[in-house]
Structure formats: C-alpha cells, structure tokens
C-alpha cells in the first residue's frame, strides 16, 4: 500500500493551516515527506474543512504552480487536490499526474473533459450531500455509500475518463455521521474488490477522536487512531492512504506487510 503525503498550501486547513502557505516552506515539506516515506505528494490550495471559504481558481493556481514546479525533482508522482477544472489543467501543465477531486466531478462539469484529455489518474471521491458536510441529515449505511460512490465512478466513465485511471475514495468525514465512517472502514473490502484502486483519507479526521476520550488539556491528537486505520487498510487491499505524517504510516505499512507475509507462509 502507498502513502500519499498531504501538503496544504492554505491558511485555514483544519490541522495545519498556514504552516505550508509559503512556497519555500511547502516545497521543503514535500521533500521531507518523501524522505519520511511518502510515495505520492498531494498538494492543495483550498481547504475543505467544515465552514471553509472558497478560493478562486486564479488564487489556487498562484499558490500551487510554484510548489508543483519546485517538487518536480522529488522523485514521486504529484497530485493536485482541487475541484476546479481550470486549476487541474494548470497543475497538470506544471507536473501533476493525479487529480484528486473531493466532489467526484460534481463541482465543475468540465473536470471530466480535462482529466480525460490529459490521460491522468483521477481520484473520484464521494462527498455525501455535496457540498455541505457540516450537518449530515441521516445515517446512510455503508451499502448506500458503496452504491453512490460506484454510481459516481460510472458517471466519470460515461463522461470519457479511462476506467483504469479512476481511483475511488469513499470520502470519510465528508457529509457522513461517525458511525457511517466506521462502517465504511469495516466493509472497505467491498470497495477494494470493485476493480478500482481505493484511496482512504482518515488522517486527523474528527470521527477518530470519537473512538476515545481526548485529553482536552493536552490537545491529544488522533494520530494513533490514524495509524490503526492504515494497518487495517493495508491488510484489506487498499491502494493508498492520504496522511499528514508520512513516516508513521510508512512504518505501520512495513510492519503490517511483515505480519501478512508471515500469515501467508513467508520465511520465518
């Protein structure tokens, strides 16, 4: 399983807003992520946290392109996290080979044409009740999520995207109740057996904090929960996890792979 390292070139992302807004800082962070074990770098210039403020395409491009150009020599594929076709096109021109669209093509009707023409990989994510993930209306259940995500995947294919280029992402935390997120993870093999690569983004998501009692006075993070999810996904055929801390997750995958090798009859 691969590690997709996150670079938020934003002032307002929920966990690291402002840390990598400066171009030089973002580029340095990208090289650090690769050194720590990231196999892919995912660069975004617009936060999608609850209550986020939209960022215009020109501003996203202004933030992203210098970072993408600075990371061309990082030695790993570059992904752009955007819902805008114009931003995707500019990022592809600057070196991105993956478009990570949290709206699954719903935000910009021209996105599919850009992706299809460029023949790049496309992450089709399910944002339940697009575009409002502040207040989910009701429990959906994992089968509903599976069916809705595969419907979005088929819509991408119908719009001309190469099926082999599509990566599906159930969109943990995007318009879903806590229990929905846990059920999706519990049944993640229903997606890994769909014929498409599967990306899971659980890193620092709020629902992980609901699994225990955070120590508010010490600002306890969800990072241990993150790595548990990564181990679970690695054992169930997930293609990649999208994470903030590449090193911890790379090591978790290495250990999980060793265990799976032993279970499968590997050398003692």
Steps between C-alpha positions, in 0.01 A plus 500: 500500500619850416527812715362825357647792693291814544626852431242766583605828335223675692455736795197317644526120475365334812824348632789693347357816348770755422799274566573442131342808342844639414628344176846419636353342813258289293777375272726416794213317669444298185860382493477418871187290441676305225803442721264369770340252262232674291447333163278780363461868590151653501507880481191711559436875519143502631389363836191277507459507876149567635420867446782548249527811285516430124820606324486630143665301223760772428601511867524121519717497189719776642559296814538160334707539187825616666474215751437240230792633297722490807409136570555364150830353615358341814493161326134418565173563313333833576127530562289817502214524748237718329140502381576755224568390143702817433721430802536135398610601150759745633629243749533231234697743285725563803566128554205341684403152379207445738191716553341452842143634481308483830176580317523199269443724198195680637664837562613568143329342202811550285729302733440168324602642162827634643584171669404288199701710255809508722483124571594549865381305802182630660392460862121490503390569858150477641397818682165397646241777469739709292615761585386515866688276741427704810167335586427153360126445474474134594694178529584365154649155559800357321299339219351838411849652492632216285216527250518880481877498456486240224226705333737801500777279360273385216404862429870579457538212257194613305659847478808355332745429783706185449373242757859395571579857602227522765581472870200494732488661845199453732555847647527432872364799692342669199130522585504178700411415859767346722340155476488527121877554496564197719270280292671607180836397645359175636380408151779660298559172313167556325678787325843340452324218314328744264779495241626849579784617718374634834632803687412552867541834675451457874793712615406728792129469424258591778331160517823339624484715812157357578658158550660608828489785751745768384700676766389855431758649733789346306354530152524127434497427128343216302832387351498159675153438363626601157769234497254235621281582202804477272585152629139393445502634144836345418362159596195545275635597164470878514723666239610804704433703812505879498684621812670793670781301668660288230764341725264346754276358230786365288632312803153371582463363149843332518408322824157401370654359182745295708214355703298421189802332349530275805131417494533419133783257561801723448851429630530480876 
